[in-house]
């Protein structure tokens, strides 16, 4: 099941259960409304297991699409007798998380698309346009300007080695991505580097805090102790630094320290404002609400940062692309202009 299908399933099931429909009947209704495919088969398998006496969280754990956090929330809500309420919270949590992911992806998609277009244009010019001009320049029997010679040298390198570079670049990027997902020694330096980037780092930090706060609020709402919830949330950000920070915070909580003081020990990842919000929540007994408000705040900040980044990157990338193409065009026409001056 895709993430969107899990979210849709959660929303539909929560709505039916809140309407008073029994779980098996609610699953039947959800299955009838689903198109044929893997998602429908998974929900059918879940229904069969529940019908045979299995708990919902145990039936869900047999399918990787429902992560550990999802299944832990369902298990706690089943034990507390508040499955319909927590499924509603889970649906809201997943919808906001997916909206956050779409915002970050949209911020990254535009510069990547422009970069790919720029590289494609340069590759075509160096492969086809520059060699055509080079043949014309050979008929001049004159020394070419330094800029033109440099562009022609780049064209030769592109024609000679471009295919090998592309053939080696694709598997190299795939291997780097694989190592980043599987090797801890690679993850921490890379994640630390990303967080130090001028604009992107702030955006990633805001997204991590938003997901961390939203998930912890959802886990805490089920009545799960904070030290147990901290185990569940450590992997939700996708950033190894926040996973390590969650472990450190859990260690402080196990030694009897407050949540705010535990978070202050990793203040470089959680801003003082976040620590202050958690301190207010602990003192007033509304930690769940404060975490939810923190998530709302940083989700709004991510959307604002995405809008700023898009407005900033668009003119910069277009200017850089125009400058590169302009330099190539000037280099190609410069010998013709100089020849005209000589004549």
C-alpha positions in Angstrom: 0.0 0.0 0.0 1.2 3.5 -0.8 1.3 6.1 1.9 -1.8 7.9 0.5 -3.7 4.6 0.5 -2.9 4.0 4.1 -4.1 7.5 5.0 -7.3 7.1 3.0 -7.9 3.7 4.7 -7.4 5.3 8.1 -9.7 8.2 7.5 -12.5 6.0 6.1 -12.2 3.5 9.0 -12.1 6.2 11.6 -15.2 7.9 10.2 -17.2 4.6 10.1 -16.2 3.6 13.6 -17.1 7.1 15.0 -20.5 6.6 13.3 -21.1 3.5 15.4 -20.3 0.9 12.7 -18.7 -2.4 14.0 -15.1 -3.0 13.0 -15.8 -5.9 10.6 -18.7 -4.2 9.0 -16.6 -1.0 8.6 -13.8 -3.0 6.9 -16.4 -4.6 4.5 -17.6 -1.1 3.6 -14.0 0.1 3.1 -13.2 -2.9 0.9 -16.2 -2.4 -1.3 -15.2 1.2 -2.1 -11.6 0.3 -2.9 -10.4 -0.4 -6.5 -8.9 -3.7 -7.4 -5.2 -3.9 -6.5 -2.7 -4.7 -3.8 -4.3 -2.3 -1.3 -7.6 -4.1 -1.5 -6.0 -7.5 -1.0 -4.1 -6.2 2.1 -7.3 -4.9 3.7 -9.1 -8.2 2.9 -6.2 -10.1 4.6 -6.5 -7.8 7.6 -10.3 -8.5 7.8 -9.8 -12.2 7.6 -7.3 -12.1 10.5 -9.6 -10.0 12.7 -12.5 -12.3 11.9 -10.4 -15.3 13.0 -9.9 -13.6 16.4 -6.8 -11.4 15.9 -6.5 -7.9 17.3 -6.4 -5.1 14.7 -2.9 -4.0 15.6 -1.6 -7.6 15.2 -3.3 -7.9 11.8 -1.7 -4.6 10.8 1.8 -5.5 11.9 1.9 -8.3 9.3 2.1 -5.6 6.6 5.0 -3.2 6.2 2.9 -0.4 4.9 1.6 0.2 8.5 4.8 1.3 10.3 5.7 0.6 14.0 4.3 4.0 15.1 1.0 3.3 13.4 0.7 -0.1 15.0 1.8 1.1 18.4 -0.9 3.8 18.4 -3.6 1.3 17.4 -2.4 -1.2 20.1 -2.6 1.4 22.8 -5.9 2.7 21.6 -7.4 -0.8 21.5 -6.2 -1.3 25.1 -7.7 2.0 26.2 -11.0 1.4 24.3 -10.6 4.5 22.2 -9.9 3.1 18.7 -12.2 5.4 16.8 -10.8 8.5 18.4 -7.2 7.5 17.9 -7.8 6.4 14.3 -9.1 9.9 13.7 -6.0 11.4 15.3 -3.8 9.0 13.2 -5.7 10.1 10.0 -5.1 13.8 10.9 -1.5 13.0 11.7 -0.8 11.3 8.4 -2.6 13.9 6.4 -0.6 16.7 7.9 2.7 14.7 7.6 2.0 14.0 3.9 1.2 17.7 3.3 4.5 18.6 5.0 6.4 16.1 2.8 4.7 17.6 -0.3 5.8 21.1 0.7 9.4 20.0 1.1 9.4 18.0 -2.1 7.9 21.0 -4.0 10.7 23.2 -2.6 13.3 20.7 -3.9 11.6 19.9 -7.2 11.9 23.2 -8.9 15.7 23.8 -8.5 16.4 20.1 -9.4 14.2 20.5 -12.6 16.0 23.7 -13.6 19.4 22.1 -12.9 18.5 19.1 -15.1 17.3 21.3 -17.9 20.4 23.4 -17.7 22.7 20.4 -17.8 20.7 19.0 -20.8 21.0 22.3 -22.7 24.7 22.5 -22.0 25.2 18.9 -23.1 23.4 19.4 -26.4 25.3 22.6 -27.1 28.7 21.0 -26.4 27.8 17.9 -28.3 26.2 19.3 -31.5 26.4 23.1 -31.6 30.0 23.8 -30.7 31.4 21.1 -33.1 29.5 22.7 -35.9 31.0 26.1 -35.1 34.5 24.5 -34.7 34.3 23.3 -38.3 33.5 26.8 -39.4 36.4 28.3 -37.4 38.8 25.8 -39.0 38.2 27.6 -42.4 39.4 30.9 -40.9 43.0 29.7 -40.4 43.3 32.2 -37.5 44.0 32.0 -33.8 40.9 31.7 -31.8 40.2 33.8 -28.6 41.0 32.1 -25.3 37.3 32.0 -24.3 36.4 30.2 -27.6 39.3 27.7 -27.2 38.1 26.9 -23.7 34.6 26.2 -24.8 35.9 24.0 -27.6 38.1 22.1 -25.2 35.0 21.5 -23.0 33.1 20.3 -26.0 35.8 17.8 -26.8 35.8 16.6 -23.2 32.0 16.3 -23.2 32.0 14.3 -26.5 34.8 12.0 -25.4 34.0 11.4 -21.8 30.3 12.6 -21.4 28.8 9.1 -21.9 31.2 7.5 -19.4 30.5 10.2 -16.8 26.7 9.8 -17.1 27.1 6.0 -17.1 29.2 6.2 -13.9 27.1 9.0 -12.2 23.8 7.1 -12.1 25.1 4.0 -10.3 27.3 6.2 -8.0 24.2 8.2 -6.9 22.3 5.0 -6.4 25.1 3.5 -4.2 25.4 6.8 -2.2 21.7 6.8 -1.6 21.8 3.1 -0.5 24.7 3.7 1.9 23.0 6.8 3.4 19.9 4.6 4.1 21.8 1.7 5.5 25.1 2.9 7.0 25.0 4.9 10.2 28.6 6.2 9.7 27.5 7.9 6.5 24.2 9.2 7.8 25.3 11.4 10.7 27.9 13.4 8.8 25.5 13.9 5.8 22.6 14.9 8.0 24.8 17.3 10.0 26.0 18.8 6.7 22.4 19.2 5.5 21.3 21.0 8.7 24.2 23.4 8.3 23.2 24.5 4.8 22.1 28.2 4.8 18.5 27.9 3.6 17.9 24.2 3.1 19.2 23.4 6.6 16.5 25.6 8.3 13.8 24.0 6.1 14.9 20.5 7.0 15.1 21.4 10.7 11.6 22.8 10.7 10.2 19.8 9.0 12.0 17.4 11.4 10.7 19.3 14.5 7.2 19.3 13.0 7.1 15.6 12.3 8.7 14.8 15.7 6.3 16.9 17.7 3.2 15.7 15.8 4.1 12.0 16.2 5.0 12.4 19.9 1.7 14.3 20.5 -0.2 11.4 18.9 1.6 8.8 20.9 1.2 10.6 24.1 -2.5 11.0 23.5 -2.9 7.2 23.7 -1.7 7.3 27.3 1.7 5.8 26.4 4.5 6.9 28.8 6.9 9.4 27.4 9.9 7.2 27.6 8.1 4.5 25.6 6.8 7.0 23.1 10.3 8.3 22.6 11.4 4.9 21.3 8.6 5.0 18.7 9.3 8.5 17.5 13.1 8.4 17.1 12.9 7.2 13.5 10.0 9.3 12.2 12.1 12.3 11.1 14.4 10.3 8.8 17.3 12.2 10.3 19.9 10.2 12.4 20.7 13.3 14.5 17.1 13.5 15.7 17.1 9.8 16.3 20.1 10.1 18.6 18.6 13.1 20.3 15.4 11.1 21.0 17.6 8.4 22.6 19.4 11.0 24.8 16.1 12.6 25.8 14.7 9.1 26.7 17.8 8.5 28.9 17.2 11.8 30.8 13.5 10.9 31.2 14.4 7.5 32.6 16.6 9.2 35.2 13.7 11.3 36.3 14.4 14.6 34.5 11.6 16.7 33.0 10.9 16.7 29.3 12.0 20.3 28.9 15.3 19.8 30.7 15.9 16.7 28.6 15.3 18.6 25.4 17.5 21.5 26.5 20.4 19.0 26.4 20.0 18.9 22.6 19.1 22.5 22.1 21.1 22.7 18.9 18.4 20.5 17.3 15.4 21.9 19.2 15.1 25.7 19.4 14.6 27.4 22.8 11.0 28.1 21.8 10.3 24.4 21.4 11.8 23.7 24.8 9.8 26.5 26.4 6.5 25.2 24.9 7.2 21.7 26.3 8.0 23.3 29.7 4.7 25.1 29.7 2.9 21.9 28.7 4.5 20.0 31.5 3.7 22.6 34.1 0.1 23.0 33.0 -0.5 19.3 32.3 -1.2 20.0 28.6 2.0 18.6 27.0 0.0 16.8 24.3 -1.7 20.1 23.3 1.6 22.0 23.4 3.3 19.4 21.2 0.4 19.6 18.7 0.6 23.5 18.7 4.4 23.2 18.2 3.8 20.9 15.2 1.2 23.3 13.8 3.6 26.2 14.1 6.5 24.5 12.4 4.3 23.1 9.6 3.3 26.7 8.9 6.9 27.7 9.0 7.8 25.0 6.5 5.1 26.3 4.1 6.4 29.9 4.5 10.0 28.7 4.0 9.0 26.8 0.9 7.4 29.9 -0.5 10.4 32.0 0.2 12.8 29.5 -1.2 10.8 29.1 -4.4 10.7 32.9 -4.9 14.4 33.2 -4.2 15.6 30.2 -6.3 13.6 31.1 -9.4 15.4 34.3 -10.4 18.8 32.9 -9.2 18.6 29.7 -11.2 17.3 31.5 -14.3 20.1 34.1 -14.1 22.7 31.4 -13.7 21.3 29.4 -16.6 21.2 32.5 -18.8 24.7 33.4 -17.8 26.1 30.0 -18.8 24.3 29.9 -22.1 25.3 33.6 -22.8 29.0 32.8 -22.2 28.8 29.9 -24.6 27.1 32.0 -27.3 29.6 34.9 -26.9 32.5 32.4 -27.1 31.1 31.0 -30.4 30.4 34.3 -32.0 33.5 36.1 -30.8 35.8 34.8 -33.6 33.2 36.0 -36.2 33.1 39.5 -34.7 36.9 39.7 -34.5 37.2 38.5 -38.1 34.8 41.3 -39.1 36.9 43.9 -37.3 40.0 42.6 -39.1 38.3 42.9 -42.5 
